């Protein structure tokens, strides 16, 4: 059994296949690369790194001794945990972390392009809610940071377990994420060609920001639309409603009252929400093959 992989009662075997984390992410990256190769003339680079679970060793090694000129990077797009149905009702939902931390011309280009992206319902979060959790951190915390995004579906009940099997993968979502990745890459490349590369340490805010409040509220509200289907009863349902109430208080107080205590509270709520998804395994892990 792989390091960090736990046995799960619903698994078909003792093998830790890592289907959503992160074989599906690799598949989506390869599909996006193929789409870009066949349709674009601008240069794109594909990196498949190992050692993410061990202090981001693979991506850190690449950033320290890159095989390409990193000064030409318009944007790093990291795919980690793809094709997962975090909860019932979120089958076509996907999380993006970091657009708000990118340079203004890049932010504008990405939002303009994604406004017409209808294949997925996108939930936008700041880089702060993803800091240290995946390989994009290696690029964002380099001596000269590089604008980076994380595309992810959360964690879910099969996270780091023998139940992370291919039968649990939402294949339609993997294809949609590949298209999303290619769409973002094209927008970033064009923005870089038009505006140049402007990197700043100001992009690396390691704490959640005020807009994360509304983004989390929307996500939690979508889950609460189907509490029974998601196995949310009693204590679990009360926990989710308590999270909603806390977020609404932060939202009502406004951005002027937002500080480190509120940022820490948002981070705690996000982690507790992911923990709820892990406790609701049977419901959130179903796919179109079951």
C-alpha beads as a LAMMPS data file, in Angstrom:
LAMMPS data file: protein, C-alpha beads

290 atoms
289 bonds

1 atom types
1 bond types

-500.0 500.0 xlo xhi
-500.0 500.0 ylo yhi
-500.0 500.0 zlo zhi

Masses

1 110.0

Atoms # bond

1 1 1 0.000 0.000 0.000
2 1 1 1.270 3.457 -0.901
3 1 1 2.500 5.775 1.831
4 1 1 -0.370 7.884 3.160
5 1 1 -3.005 5.569 1.671
6 1 1 -5.492 4.093 4.142
7 1 1 -7.674 0.999 3.681
8 1 1 -11.357 1.744 3.066
9 1 1 -14.269 -0.566 3.726
10 1 1 -15.872 0.117 0.323
11 1 1 -12.712 -0.493 -1.731
12 1 1 -12.575 -3.326 -4.256
13 1 1 -8.997 -4.212 -3.331
14 1 1 -6.076 -3.195 -1.145
15 1 1 -4.439 -1.311 -4.038
16 1 1 -4.216 2.471 -3.767
17 1 1 -4.951 3.472 -7.362
18 1 1 -5.183 7.227 -6.824
19 1 1 -7.807 7.625 -9.547
20 1 1 -9.039 11.122 -8.687
21 1 1 -5.808 11.991 -6.848
22 1 1 -4.244 12.343 -9.256
23 1 1 -4.523 10.025 -12.265
24 1 1 -7.569 11.912 -13.536
25 1 1 -5.662 15.172 -13.143
26 1 1 -2.879 13.784 -15.330
27 1 1 -5.443 12.607 -17.882
28 1 1 -7.060 16.050 -17.990
29 1 1 -3.660 17.723 -18.374
30 1 1 -2.715 15.415 -21.257
31 1 1 -6.056 16.004 -22.965
32 1 1 -5.699 19.774 -22.567
33 1 1 -2.149 19.602 -23.954
34 1 1 -3.421 17.691 -26.988
35 1 1 -6.140 20.294 -27.586
36 1 1 -3.584 23.110 -27.337
37 1 1 -1.134 21.350 -29.628
38 1 1 -3.778 20.888 -32.309
39 1 1 -5.267 24.385 -32.204
40 1 1 -2.666 26.885 -30.966
41 1 1 0.635 28.315 -32.178
42 1 1 1.641 29.931 -28.881
43 1 1 4.068 27.869 -26.745
44 1 1 2.740 25.822 -23.826
45 1 1 4.646 23.569 -21.436
46 1 1 3.434 20.398 -19.695
47 1 1 4.889 19.361 -16.327
48 1 1 4.068 16.059 -14.606
49 1 1 5.773 16.161 -11.209
50 1 1 6.058 13.544 -8.479
51 1 1 6.597 13.844 -4.740
52 1 1 3.720 16.243 -4.087
53 1 1 2.785 14.383 -0.905
54 1 1 6.381 14.663 0.307
55 1 1 6.729 18.408 0.776
56 1 1 6.077 19.179 -2.913
57 1 1 9.493 17.737 -3.732
58 1 1 8.981 17.299 -7.485
59 1 1 7.686 20.782 -8.223
60 1 1 10.192 22.387 -5.849
61 1 1 13.017 20.618 -7.657
62 1 1 11.708 21.836 -11.012
63 1 1 11.426 25.448 -9.840
64 1 1 14.975 25.365 -8.443
65 1 1 16.421 23.808 -11.633
66 1 1 13.895 24.389 -14.438
67 1 1 14.255 22.892 -17.898
68 1 1 12.531 25.917 -19.478
69 1 1 12.851 29.676 -19.081
70 1 1 10.440 30.407 -16.245
71 1 1 10.604 34.142 -16.944
72 1 1 8.408 33.414 -19.968
73 1 1 5.642 31.827 -17.890
74 1 1 2.307 33.558 -18.276
75 1 1 0.506 31.267 -15.827
76 1 1 0.909 27.932 -14.018
77 1 1 -2.239 25.782 -14.014
78 1 1 -2.129 22.975 -11.463
79 1 1 -4.626 20.099 -11.682
80 1 1 -4.925 18.179 -8.423
81 1 1 -7.896 15.904 -7.590
82 1 1 -10.081 16.004 -10.692
83 1 1 -13.249 14.118 -11.613
84 1 1 -14.595 13.968 -8.077
85 1 1 -18.211 14.524 -7.048
86 1 1 -17.629 16.250 -3.729
87 1 1 -21.325 16.006 -2.819
88 1 1 -24.559 15.077 -4.532
89 1 1 -25.661 18.044 -6.590
90 1 1 -22.088 19.166 -7.298
91 1 1 -21.467 16.808 -10.232
92 1 1 -20.743 19.689 -12.599
93 1 1 -19.174 22.024 -10.014
94 1 1 -15.452 22.800 -9.934
95 1 1 -13.140 24.888 -7.749
96 1 1 -10.581 27.437 -8.975
97 1 1 -8.064 28.951 -6.581
98 1 1 -5.928 31.996 -7.309
99 1 1 -7.351 34.188 -10.081
100 1 1 -7.784 37.071 -7.644
101 1 1 -4.052 36.896 -6.857
102 1 1 -2.920 37.245 -10.487
103 1 1 -1.791 40.528 -12.110
104 1 1 -4.728 42.743 -13.107
105 1 1 -4.452 42.235 -16.903
106 1 1 -4.396 38.472 -16.411
107 1 1 -7.356 38.594 -14.007
108 1 1 -9.353 40.560 -16.544
109 1 1 -8.482 38.203 -19.390
110 1 1 -9.381 35.107 -17.371
111 1 1 -12.702 36.433 -16.103
112 1 1 -13.643 37.586 -19.592
113 1 1 -12.920 34.158 -21.073
114 1 1 -14.527 32.169 -18.233
115 1 1 -17.750 34.182 -18.219
116 1 1 -18.800 32.199 -21.260
117 1 1 -17.648 28.812 -19.981
118 1 1 -20.826 26.804 -19.489
119 1 1 -19.560 23.224 -19.086
120 1 1 -18.929 23.643 -15.344
121 1 1 -20.238 25.781 -12.515
122 1 1 -17.063 27.422 -11.236
123 1 1 -16.459 28.439 -7.631
124 1 1 -13.672 31.022 -7.329
125 1 1 -11.435 31.155 -4.261
126 1 1 -8.246 33.007 -3.387
127 1 1 -4.821 31.442 -3.383
128 1 1 -4.835 31.679 0.423
129 1 1 -7.283 28.789 0.763
130 1 1 -4.951 26.545 -1.231
131 1 1 -1.558 27.628 0.100
132 1 1 0.722 24.665 0.773
133 1 1 -1.818 22.101 -0.433
134 1 1 -0.418 21.330 -3.878
135 1 1 2.345 21.911 -6.421
136 1 1 1.311 25.412 -7.484
137 1 1 2.638 26.544 -4.088
138 1 1 6.183 25.882 -5.310
139 1 1 5.714 28.469 -8.056
140 1 1 3.849 31.009 -5.926
141 1 1 6.475 30.951 -3.176
142 1 1 9.543 31.056 -5.438
143 1 1 11.989 33.928 -4.948
144 1 1 10.229 35.545 -7.910
145 1 1 6.645 34.225 -7.794
146 1 1 4.795 33.065 -10.881
147 1 1 1.022 33.542 -11.252
148 1 1 -0.523 30.167 -10.510
149 1 1 -3.951 28.560 -10.269
150 1 1 -5.179 25.377 -8.652
151 1 1 -8.047 23.528 -10.339
152 1 1 -9.568 20.950 -8.019
153 1 1 -12.719 19.133 -6.935
154 1 1 -11.884 19.098 -3.211
155 1 1 -11.036 15.846 -1.458
156 1 1 -14.066 13.658 -0.652
157 1 1 -14.508 10.331 1.094
158 1 1 -12.024 8.361 -1.009
159 1 1 -9.203 10.841 -0.352
160 1 1 -5.887 9.040 0.258
161 1 1 -7.611 5.675 0.518
162 1 1 -7.903 2.388 -1.347
163 1 1 -11.385 3.498 -2.452
164 1 1 -9.960 6.092 -4.850
165 1 1 -10.740 3.859 -7.855
166 1 1 -11.482 4.568 -11.512
167 1 1 -15.146 3.586 -11.104
168 1 1 -15.551 6.616 -8.833
169 1 1 -14.310 9.098 -11.443
170 1 1 -16.780 11.462 -13.091
171 1 1 -15.345 11.113 -16.594
172 1 1 -17.529 13.857 -18.055
173 1 1 -16.075 16.265 -15.516
174 1 1 -12.514 15.222 -16.391
175 1 1 -13.186 16.108 -20.034
176 1 1 -14.774 19.416 -18.998
177 1 1 -11.794 20.274 -16.764
178 1 1 -9.448 19.560 -19.682
179 1 1 -11.413 22.036 -21.800
180 1 1 -11.360 24.515 -18.915
181 1 1 -7.586 24.124 -18.621
182 1 1 -7.056 24.759 -22.329
183 1 1 -9.400 27.761 -22.195
184 1 1 -7.479 29.286 -19.278
185 1 1 -4.117 28.581 -20.922
186 1 1 -5.136 30.345 -24.139
187 1 1 -6.451 33.373 -22.246
188 1 1 -3.254 33.580 -20.171
189 1 1 -0.978 33.249 -23.200
190 1 1 -2.838 35.975 -25.079
191 1 1 -2.831 38.264 -22.034
192 1 1 0.904 37.770 -21.637
193 1 1 1.499 38.542 -25.306
194 1 1 -0.536 41.751 -25.002
195 1 1 0.570 42.975 -21.576
196 1 1 3.847 41.209 -20.826
197 1 1 4.691 39.391 -17.598
198 1 1 4.315 41.294 -14.341
199 1 1 5.109 39.245 -11.269
200 1 1 4.898 40.576 -7.741
201 1 1 5.262 39.171 -4.260
202 1 1 1.938 40.905 -3.523
203 1 1 0.243 38.040 -5.340
204 1 1 1.214 35.655 -2.580
205 1 1 -1.331 36.413 0.115
206 1 1 -1.262 33.198 2.141
207 1 1 -4.485 33.928 3.999
208 1 1 -8.084 33.704 2.777
209 1 1 -9.626 36.986 1.661
210 1 1 -13.040 38.591 2.119
211 1 1 -14.453 37.425 -1.259
212 1 1 -13.860 33.838 -0.102
213 1 1 -16.758 34.403 2.297
214 1 1 -19.313 34.688 -0.496
215 1 1 -17.726 31.889 -2.518
216 1 1 -17.937 29.511 0.444
217 1 1 -21.509 30.559 1.177
218 1 1 -22.533 29.711 -2.386
219 1 1 -20.838 26.320 -2.230
220 1 1 -22.332 25.373 1.137
221 1 1 -25.754 26.548 0.032
222 1 1 -25.583 24.261 -3.023
223 1 1 -24.829 21.300 -0.741
224 1 1 -27.695 22.187 1.606
225 1 1 -30.125 21.898 -1.300
226 1 1 -29.844 18.092 -0.992
227 1 1 -29.023 17.324 2.672
228 1 1 -30.659 13.886 2.751
229 1 1 -29.028 12.736 -0.493
230 1 1 -25.682 13.748 0.988
231 1 1 -26.235 11.897 4.248
232 1 1 -26.349 15.114 6.228
233 1 1 -28.439 14.520 9.327
234 1 1 -28.353 15.593 12.953
235 1 1 -24.885 16.702 14.029
236 1 1 -23.500 16.915 10.498
237 1 1 -26.360 19.066 9.265
238 1 1 -26.062 21.261 12.347
239 1 1 -22.325 21.698 11.667
240 1 1 -22.986 22.810 8.102
241 1 1 -25.649 25.279 9.183
242 1 1 -23.319 26.630 11.869
243 1 1 -20.671 27.213 9.192
244 1 1 -23.225 29.079 7.090
245 1 1 -24.191 31.270 10.045
246 1 1 -20.538 32.132 10.762
247 1 1 -19.918 33.072 7.136
248 1 1 -23.032 35.239 7.037
249 1 1 -21.810 37.129 10.106
250 1 1 -18.462 37.804 8.419
251 1 1 -20.255 38.895 5.251
252 1 1 -22.611 41.198 7.156
253 1 1 -19.724 42.860 9.016
254 1 1 -18.232 43.785 5.642
255 1 1 -14.760 43.927 4.152
256 1 1 -13.714 46.851 6.353
257 1 1 -14.015 44.594 9.410
258 1 1 -12.193 41.700 7.755
259 1 1 -8.847 40.808 9.338
260 1 1 -6.668 37.895 10.312
261 1 1 -9.172 36.422 12.819
262 1 1 -11.834 36.296 10.084
263 1 1 -9.341 34.851 7.595
264 1 1 -8.436 32.104 10.047
265 1 1 -12.114 31.400 10.640
266 1 1 -12.740 31.031 6.897
267 1 1 -9.795 28.645 6.644
268 1 1 -11.186 26.551 9.497
269 1 1 -14.653 26.456 7.928
270 1 1 -13.220 25.345 4.587
271 1 1 -11.287 22.509 6.241
272 1 1 -14.335 21.427 8.231
273 1 1 -16.397 21.440 5.033
274 1 1 -13.886 19.105 3.390
275 1 1 -14.017 16.881 6.449
276 1 1 -17.801 16.684 6.075
277 1 1 -17.324 15.536 2.485
278 1 1 -15.055 12.721 3.693
279 1 1 -17.668 11.592 6.173
280 1 1 -20.343 11.447 3.453
281 1 1 -18.495 8.905 1.315
282 1 1 -21.233 6.716 -0.167
283 1 1 -23.278 9.648 -1.382
284 1 1 -20.540 11.821 -2.836
285 1 1 -18.519 9.062 -4.462
286 1 1 -21.115 7.808 -6.936
287 1 1 -20.443 8.124 -10.634
288 1 1 -22.343 7.560 -13.859
289 1 1 -21.097 3.962 -13.908
290 1 1 -22.783 2.936 -10.660

Bonds

1 1 1 2
2 1 2 3
3 1 3 4
4 1 4 5
5 1 5 6
6 1 6 7
7 1 7 8
8 1 8 9
9 1 9 10
10 1 10 11
11 1 11 12
12 1 12 13
13 1 13 14
14 1 14 15
15 1 15 16
16 1 16 17
17 1 17 18
18 1 18 19
19 1 19 20
20 1 20 21
21 1 21 22
22 1 22 23
23 1 23 24
24 1 24 25
25 1 25 26
26 1 26 27
27 1 27 28
28 1 28 29
29 1 29 30
30 1 30 31
31 1 31 32
32 1 32 33
33 1 33 34
34 1 34 35
35 1 35 36
36 1 36 37
37 1 37 38
38 1 38 39
39 1 39 40
40 1 40 41
41 1 41 42
42 1 42 43
43 1 43 44
44 1 44 45
45 1 45 46
46 1 46 47
47 1 47 48
48 1 48 49
49 1 49 50
50 1 50 51
51 1 51 52
52 1 52 53
53 1 53 54
54 1 54 55
55 1 55 56
56 1 56 57
57 1 57 58
58 1 58 59
59 1 59 60
60 1 60 61
61 1 61 62
62 1 62 63
63 1 63 64
64 1 64 65
65 1 65 66
66 1 66 67
67 1 67 68
68 1 68 69
69 1 69 70
70 1 70 71
71 1 71 72
72 1 72 73
73 1 73 74
74 1 74 75
75 1 75 76
76 1 76 77
77 1 77 78
78 1 78 79
79 1 79 80
80 1 80 81
81 1 81 82
82 1 82 83
83 1 83 84
84 1 84 85
85 1 85 86
86 1 86 87
87 1 87 88
88 1 88 89
89 1 89 90
90 1 90 91
91 1 91 92
92 1 92 93
93 1 93 94
94 1 94 95
95 1 95 96
96 1 96 97
97 1 97 98
98 1 98 99
99 1 99 100
100 1 100 101
101 1 101 102
102 1 102 103
103 1 103 104
104 1 104 105
105 1 105 106
106 1 106 107
107 1 107 108
108 1 108 109
109 1 109 110
110 1 110 111
111 1 111 112
112 1 112 113
113 1 113 114
114 1 114 115
115 1 115 116
116 1 116 117
117 1 117 118
118 1 118 119
119 1 119 120
120 1 120 121
121 1 121 122
122 1 122 123
123 1 123 124
124 1 124 125
125 1 125 126
126 1 126 127
127 1 127 128
128 1 128 129
129 1 129 130
130 1 130 131
131 1 131 132
132 1 132 133
133 1 133 134
134 1 134 135
135 1 135 136
136 1 136 137
137 1 137 138
138 1 138 139
139 1 139 140
140 1 140 141
141 1 141 142
142 1 142 143
143 1 143 144
144 1 144 145
145 1 145 146
146 1 146 147
147 1 147 148
148 1 148 149
149 1 149 150
150 1 150 151
151 1 151 152
152 1 152 153
153 1 153 154
154 1 154 155
155 1 155 156
156 1 156 157
157 1 157 158
158 1 158 159
159 1 159 160
160 1 160 161
161 1 161 162
162 1 162 163
163 1 163 164
164 1 164 165
165 1 165 166
166 1 166 167
167 1 167 168
168 1 168 169
169 1 169 170
170 1 170 171
171 1 171 172
172 1 172 173
173 1 173 174
174 1 174 175
175 1 175 176
176 1 176 177
177 1 177 178
178 1 178 179
179 1 179 180
180 1 180 181
181 1 181 182
182 1 182 183
183 1 183 184
184 1 184 185
185 1 185 186
186 1 186 187
187 1 187 188
188 1 188 189
189 1 189 190
190 1 190 191
191 1 191 192
192 1 192 193
193 1 193 194
194 1 194 195
195 1 195 196
196 1 196 197
197 1 197 198
198 1 198 199
199 1 199 200
200 1 200 201
201 1 201 202
202 1 202 203
203 1 203 204
204 1 204 205
205 1 205 206
206 1 206 207
207 1 207 208
208 1 208 209
209 1 209 210
210 1 210 211
211 1 211 212
212 1 212 213
213 1 213 214
214 1 214 215
215 1 215 216
216 1 216 217
217 1 217 218
218 1 218 219
219 1 219 220
220 1 220 221
221 1 221 222
222 1 222 223
223 1 223 224
224 1 224 225
225 1 225 226
226 1 226 227
227 1 227 228
228 1 228 229
229 1 229 230
230 1 230 231
231 1 231 232
232 1 232 233
233 1 233 234
234 1 234 235
235 1 235 236
236 1 236 237
237 1 237 238
238 1 238 239
239 1 239 240
240 1 240 241
241 1 241 242
242 1 242 243
243 1 243 244
244 1 244 245
245 1 245 246
246 1 246 247
247 1 247 248
248 1 248 249
249 1 249 250
250 1 250 251
251 1 251 252
252 1 252 253
253 1 253 254
254 1 254 255
255 1 255 256
256 1 256 257
257 1 257 258
258 1 258 259
259 1 259 260
260 1 260 261
261 1 261 262
262 1 262 263
263 1 263 264
264 1 264 265
265 1 265 266
266 1 266 267
267 1 267 268
268 1 268 269
269 1 269 270
270 1 270 271
271 1 271 272
272 1 272 273
273 1 273 274
274 1 274 275
275 1 275 276
276 1 276 277
277 1 277 278
278 1 278 279
279 1 279 280
280 1 280 281
281 1 281 282
282 1 282 283
283 1 283 284
284 1 284 285
285 1 285 286
286 1 286 287
287 1 287 288
288 1 288 289
289 1 289 290
